[in-house]
């Protein structure tokens, strides 16, 4: 049985990292694993494979020169974290001799021939393929919204560096400005994250533009940890944050690029800045190849994370239908760990063991005031189902909330260090 306890996950990355000096043997007859995506899930899968299978060749395809974390990027808005702290070099990973690193875009997957075609024109063959496509956006679900409109109505929800224009717009606001945040229906990446973002924006406004206001227009009538967020908002920010649920007119109808206004429940509102988070789906390549079903997400086997639509292709990260497990960086790491182990077992002729999955999410509401939510999960009847959950309790003391905030920062630092260090 595979256990994905945090200490074991970190320990696994350390073990894989210690193989930097491992030498390749003859490639003839070796099994080949290609991984599309150099994010948390893809890197974890690669390191996990190398921890037990030095006789497998692993190739990672990643178009970007460095990785910028989307998780923790909200703290940049409040000034709790510097923008540079989100960036991580692939330098150390490129030195792992049993990982071939290809800086290119995967343009097409030919599942019949078991090859990946790259933007460079090169073709890579594989015995098993792991795809970590991330998320895409259903832009047409919002009238008037488009890729070009996202510059006026930034979402900053796919890559961490997209926080830059949102931060710049935030700093340029006049005191007394109205800022709107639109939150989509589930599922989307990191369900409580928009509410942490509202908190971080409110912290910045309270410090620098105290007459300003944040309105959250929500497509839902509730959100995770709502009964912990709302009292904290009132305590730290007074009436600066207003949350409008769906039943009270919170669902966004349209945006107007001509004047920057938005239409919510038939009413025209003209905020100085609108942070529009669109409904989401699996990343583009998943849809192009046929790894996603009509839901927009990728169905996978709950044990091996092999696609139920295309054999020998495994899908991990935010793009999959993960059952009860939410989409987050910690989930992506857990999925990457399980997938790497399962692919290794397949390639040596063994059946994957039944895994356990884990998730833990930390959110900062105010200075030294954190919340957490998560749980453990297990395959059951073809789905990933919850076994046991945990969350910050209502009415916790300041010392407990401070410790939670510290744990969140510590988790971020430890995880990124083990992935990229």
Secondary structure, 3 states (H helix, E strand, C coil): CECCCHHHHHHHHHHHHHHHHCCCCCCCCCEEEEEECCCHHHHHHHHHHHHHCCCEEEEEECCCCEEECCCCCHHHHHCCCCHHHHEEECHHHHCCCCEEEECCCEEEEECCCCEEEECCCCEEECCEEEECCCEEECHHHCECCCCCHHHCCCCCCCCHHHHHHHHHHHHHCCCCCEEEEEECCCCCCCCCHHHHHHHHHHHHHHHHCCCCEEEEEECCCCCCCHHHHHHHHHHHHCCCEEEECHHHCCCEEEEECCCCEEEECCEEECCCEEEECCCEEECHHHHHHCCCCCCCCECECCCCCEECCCCCEEECHHHECCCCCCCCHHHHHHHHHHHHHHHHHHHCCCCCCCEEEEEEEEEEEECCEEEEEEEEEEEECCEEEEEEEEECCCCCCHHHHHHHHHHHHHHHHHHHHHHHC
